[in-house]
Amino acid sequence: GVGMGMTAPVSITAFPAEDGSLQQKVKVFLRIPSQFQASPPCPSDDSIKIEERQEMTIYSTQFGGYAKEADYVNYAAKLKSALGTEAMYRKDFYFCNGYDPPMKPYWRRNEVWFVKE
């Protein structure tokens, strides 16, 4: 019953298939605003869970525009290529992040994150 408004980034966990495409399972993360973090409101929907994301170090790339799945896949491939074979990061998932509301037409910010191992 508590309205918290939209937070940024909206972070979607992508699970890549062997060919680089994304599997059809996703996990969406919304940041709980600071004033609610010590005691977040309980979700009224059983499919919504409150999880504490552990501290992490990431490799990231940023791009603009209205991001589609193909954009995230493309930029994930570019980031993978840029990192080469020496960087150690999780290969079983990555994060697709959007920072802007749908009605913002210009200067949009999107990111792909790989989690360092």
N, C-alpha and C positions, 0 to 999 in steps of 0.2 A: 503493500500500500504506500510505499515511499517512492516518489519520482526522483530520479537521479540525473536525468538528462543524458545526452550523448557524450561519450568519452572518446579520446583518441590515444593511441591508434585502435582501430578495430583490427584484431589480429586473428587470422585464420590459419590453422595448422594444415599444411598440405602434405599429403602422403604420396610421393611420386612412385609411379610404376617403373619397371625396368627400362621402358622406352622413353621415359621423361614425362609422359602425360600424368595427369593427376588421377588417383583413385577417387571413387565417388563418396568416400567418407571424409568428413571434415569436422573440425572442432573449432568453434568460434570463441574467442576471448574478448571480453569487454573489461576495461579497467574500472575498478570501483573507485569513485572519487575519494580524495584524501580524508574528507570529514567523516566518511563511513568506514574507513579501513579498520579501525580498532574494533568496531562492532557493526559489521555489515547487516543489513536487513535480511531476513530469511526469505528465500524465494518461495512463491506460492505455487510454482510449477515444478513438478518432480524432475523434469528433464534439465532443469537449470541447477548447476552445482557451483559452489564457491570453492575455488582452489587458490592456494597461495603459490605463485610462480616463484621458483627458486632463482637466486641470482645467477646470471649467465653472461658469458662473453660471446659476442656475435660477430660474424662477418656480414657486411650489409652492402646492398646497392640500392640506389634511389632512382626513381623515374617519375615522369609526370603523366598527365592525361587521365581519362576514365579507364581504369585498369580492368581488364578482362582476364579470364583464366589463361588465355594464350600469352598475354603480356607477362604474367607472373612466371609461367613456364619458360618463356624466352629469357627473361632477366635472371632467373635461377640458373639457366644454362650458361649465360654470360658470366655470372659470378663464379660458377664452378670452373669455368675455363680460366678466369683471371686468377683463381687461387691455385690452380695447377695440382700437382700430385703431392706436394709437401704439406699442405695445410690439413690439419686433422679436425674434422667436423662431423656432426651427425648426418648420415646419408639417408636415414629412414623417414625423415620429415624435414620440413622447413616452414618458416612463417611468412605469410603474405599479409602485409600491413597497409591499411589505408587510413589517412589522417583527416580527410575532408568530408563534409556533408555532401550528399548527392547534388544539392542545388548550387554548389560552387563550380562555376564553369572554367575558370582559369587558374593557373599556378597550383595545380593539384599535386599532392605528394603521396607517393606510394613507395614501399620498400619491400625487399626480399631479405630475410635474415636466415643465415645458417648458424647453428649453435656450435661453438667451438667445443671440442672434446678435451 
